[in-house]
Structure formats: structure tokens, C-alpha cells
Amino acid sequence: MSKLCNKYQKLKKQENIAYLFKVGIFYLFLDEDAKKMNQELGLKCTHLNNDVLKCGFPIDSINKYANILKEKKIKFKIIDKEIIDEEENYLNNVKLKKVLNKIKTIDIEKINGLKALQMLNELRDILEQC
């Protein structure tokens, strides 16, 4: 599942309001929020992937739709995709630090072929988790 979908599901567990994701030049509602906005605002739903619906509008229409949502008393929050990317980058940096710390422990003078192979396998396992 995409980072966007994962973030949406995590947010919905925290607070049951409509989440509007800024993605490129569009604002998007996902899944249940998309279904609701299709009914409330007449926004056309399409598929983000096989399991998730989306609907939205260009970013230059935010004032129009924000006013409509407020008039209809629909609570919403705007989530910027860049924030999601920053969180993902942070997590990858933490994993990268694990790899670097592991490399720092290598004593080149005392490592043999078998130990080097084991170390490479450990590093590969850490990197596969990224």
C-alpha cells in the first residue's frame, strides 16, 4: 500500500474527520472520505489503486472548497504530502545510521573472509528493510 494510503489510515484511527492530501497540484480525498465528498460535493471518484478511491480538485480551488466544507460543517484537515515524504526520509535515515554504525565496528586488520561475508549479509538484511 502506498505511503499516502498508510498515512490516511493512521490519521483516520486518530480522528474521524475528512483528510485532504496536497499531492502535487491537486488536493485529494481518499477512500471513505472520497465517497463522502462525492456525495456532498459532487466530486468524481476514481481509483488510486485497486482498493482505494480518490477524488479531488486543483490546488487553486482550495478556497472555494474550504468554504463549501465549512458551510456544510464538514471538519477537515489538510495534509501536505511533503510531510509524509519527510517522515519516510527520517525513517530511512535511522536505518541508514544502523548500517553505518555496523560498518564502523569493522576492524579491517582482524576481519577474515567468512566474517566479512557474514557482515555483508547482515548489512544486506538491514538495507532490505529500508
Buried (B, 14 or more C-beta within 10 A) or exposed (E): EEEBBEBBEEBBEEEEEBBBBBBEEBBBBBBBBBBBBBEEBEBEBEEBEEEBBBBBBEEEEBEEBBEBBEEEEBEBEEBEBEEBEEEEEEEEEEBBEBBEEEEEEEEEEEEEEEEEEEBEEEBEEBEEEE
